[in-house]
Amino acid sequence: VLGGGLRPGALHEVFAGDWGAGGFAACLAIRAAQDRPLFWVRPDYEALEYGALSATGILELGGDPQNLYLLRAPHADDALSAAADILACPHVGAVVLELCGTPRALDLVASRRLALLCEESGVTLFVLREGAGPIPSAAATRWQVRTLSSDPRDDDWGSPCFHARLTRHRQGGLGDFFL
């Protein structure tokens, strides 16, 4: 369906069906970043509402916590601006921009600007949207994600499980995935 995987150097949207969809975004971002820096940008409100990111969790998902840079911004428009600045650096592996609701600053023009920055620098951007519905954007893919129950026989906590629905793909088909 993806034709070889997610397109690098592009904007991808992840719409959270529940609180655990950030883990899905983290998995995608870790893979896209490879061994380069991964920036996670979020407004202060998201950090207070959804909790802090865990370096141990990043490690358990296959990432290197030493390559993770967390940035908290006062407001959504500040987070959007910071993400745009980070995307301009070609040495970054990936950026996760976490936004709650539908901030005015994130419109079609802003998403197009972010997509162009991704293409120019080769840095992949994942916009994690919590409590929001799809709006027009320049995203290469759009995912609707919710968590599933883990198999309790897996280990003490169980491996993360997701239902990911690819609802938009500019270069291919759509589908449902149980991961």
C-alpha positions as CSV (number, residue, x, y, z in Angstrom):
1,V,0.0,0.0,0.0
2,L,2.8,2.4,0.9
3,G,5.0,1.4,-2.1
4,G,8.1,0.7,0.0
5,G,7.3,2.6,3.1
6,L,6.6,6.1,4.3
7,R,8.0,8.8,2.0
8,P,11.0,10.5,3.7
9,G,11.2,14.2,3.7
10,A,7.4,14.6,3.8
11,L,4.6,15.7,6.1
12,H,2.6,12.9,7.6
13,E,-0.5,13.3,9.9
14,V,-1.4,11.0,12.8
15,F,-4.9,11.6,14.3
16,A,-5.2,10.1,17.7
17,G,-8.2,8.0,18.5
18,D,-7.1,7.7,22.1
19,W,-4.2,8.7,24.4
20,G,-1.9,6.0,23.1
21,A,-1.6,7.1,19.5
22,G,1.6,9.0,20.4
23,G,3.3,5.6,20.6
24,F,2.5,5.0,17.0
25,A,3.8,8.4,16.0
26,A,6.9,7.7,18.1
27,C,7.5,4.4,16.3
28,L,7.2,6.1,12.9
29,A,9.5,8.9,13.9
30,I,12.1,6.6,15.4
31,R,12.2,4.6,12.1
32,A,12.4,7.8,10.0
33,A,15.1,9.4,12.1
34,Q,17.3,6.3,11.9
35,D,20.4,7.4,14.0
36,R,19.9,11.1,13.6
37,P,18.3,13.5,16.0
38,L,14.6,13.2,16.7
39,F,12.8,16.4,17.8
40,W,9.5,16.2,19.7
41,V,7.8,19.6,19.8
42,R,4.7,20.3,21.8
43,P,2.9,23.2,23.4
44,D,3.0,23.4,27.2
45,Y,-0.7,22.3,27.4
46,E,-0.1,19.0,25.7
47,A,2.8,18.2,28.1
48,L,0.4,19.0,31.1
49,E,-2.6,17.1,29.6
50,Y,-0.9,14.0,28.2
51,G,2.2,13.7,30.4
52,A,5.9,13.8,29.7
53,L,7.7,11.6,27.2
54,S,9.7,8.7,28.6
55,A,13.3,8.1,27.6
56,T,12.7,4.5,28.7
57,G,9.7,4.2,26.4
58,I,11.7,5.6,23.4
59,L,14.3,2.9,24.2
60,E,11.7,0.2,24.4
61,L,10.3,1.2,21.0
62,G,13.8,0.9,19.4
63,G,15.0,4.5,19.6
64,D,18.0,6.0,21.2
65,P,17.0,8.4,24.0
66,Q,20.3,10.3,23.4
67,N,19.0,11.3,20.0
68,L,15.7,12.6,21.4
69,Y,15.3,16.3,21.9
70,L,12.1,17.6,23.6
71,L,10.9,21.1,23.0
72,R,8.0,22.7,24.8
73,A,6.6,25.9,23.5
74,P,4.1,28.3,25.2
75,H,1.4,28.1,22.6
76,A,0.5,26.1,19.4
77,D,1.7,28.8,17.1
78,D,5.1,28.9,18.9
79,A,5.3,25.1,18.5
80,L,4.5,25.4,14.8
81,S,7.2,28.1,14.3
82,A,9.8,26.0,16.2
83,A,9.0,22.9,14.1
84,A,9.5,25.0,11.0
85,D,12.8,26.2,12.2
86,I,14.0,22.7,13.0
87,L,12.8,21.4,9.6
88,A,15.2,23.8,8.0
89,C,18.2,21.8,9.3
90,P,19.1,18.8,7.1
91,H,21.0,17.1,9.9
92,V,17.7,16.3,11.8
93,G,16.3,12.8,11.2
94,A,12.6,13.5,12.1
95,V,10.3,15.9,13.9
96,V,7.1,15.1,15.8
97,L,4.8,18.2,16.2
98,E,2.1,17.4,18.8
99,L,-0.9,19.6,18.7
100,C,-4.3,19.4,20.5
101,G,-7.5,20.5,18.8
102,T,-7.4,22.7,15.7
103,P,-5.2,25.7,16.3
104,R,-5.8,28.6,13.9
105,A,-2.1,28.6,13.0
106,L,-2.3,25.2,11.4
107,D,-4.2,25.8,8.2
108,L,-3.7,24.7,4.6
109,V,-1.1,27.4,4.0
110,A,0.9,26.5,7.1
111,S,0.8,22.8,6.3
112,R,2.0,23.5,2.7
113,R,4.9,25.6,4.1
114,L,5.8,22.7,6.4
115,A,5.6,20.2,3.5
116,L,7.9,22.4,1.4
117,L,10.4,22.6,4.3
118,C,10.4,18.8,4.6
119,E,11.0,18.4,0.9
120,E,13.9,20.9,0.9
121,S,15.7,19.5,3.9
122,G,14.8,15.9,3.6
123,V,13.5,15.8,7.2
124,T,10.3,13.9,7.9
125,L,7.6,15.6,9.9
126,F,4.8,13.8,11.8
127,V,2.0,16.0,13.0
128,L,0.3,14.2,15.9
129,R,-3.2,15.6,16.3
130,E,-5.1,14.9,19.5
131,G,-8.8,15.8,19.8
132,A,-9.0,17.1,16.2
133,G,-10.7,16.1,13.1
134,P,-9.1,16.1,9.6
135,I,-8.9,19.4,7.9
136,P,-7.4,20.2,4.4
137,S,-3.6,19.9,4.5
138,A,-0.6,19.1,2.4
139,A,0.1,15.9,4.2
140,A,1.5,13.0,2.1
141,T,-0.3,10.5,4.4
142,R,-3.1,10.8,7.0
143,W,-3.5,8.1,9.7
144,Q,-6.3,7.5,12.2
145,V,-4.8,5.6,15.1
146,R,-6.1,4.0,18.2
147,T,-4.5,1.5,20.6
148,L,-5.5,-2.1,21.0
149,S,-5.1,-4.4,24.0
150,S,-1.7,-6.1,24.2
151,D,-1.3,-9.8,24.5
152,P,-0.8,-10.4,28.3
153,R,1.4,-13.4,27.5
154,D,3.9,-11.1,25.7
155,D,5.6,-9.8,28.9
156,D,4.8,-7.9,32.0
157,W,3.4,-4.9,30.1
158,G,2.7,-6.4,26.7
159,S,4.0,-5.0,23.4
160,P,2.2,-1.9,22.0
161,C,-0.6,-2.7,19.6
162,F,-2.4,-0.3,17.3
163,H,-5.2,-0.2,14.8
164,A,-3.9,2.3,12.1
165,R,-6.2,3.3,9.3
166,L,-4.5,5.0,6.4
167,T,-7.2,7.5,5.2
168,R,-5.2,9.6,2.8
169,H,-2.2,8.7,0.7
170,R,-1.2,10.9,-2.1
171,Q,0.9,8.2,-3.9
172,G,-1.0,5.0,-3.4
173,G,-3.8,3.1,-1.8
174,L,-5.5,3.2,1.6
175,G,-5.9,0.5,4.2
176,D,-6.4,-0.8,7.7
177,F,-3.5,-2.2,9.6
178,F,-3.3,-4.0,12.9
179,L,0.2,-3.6,14.3
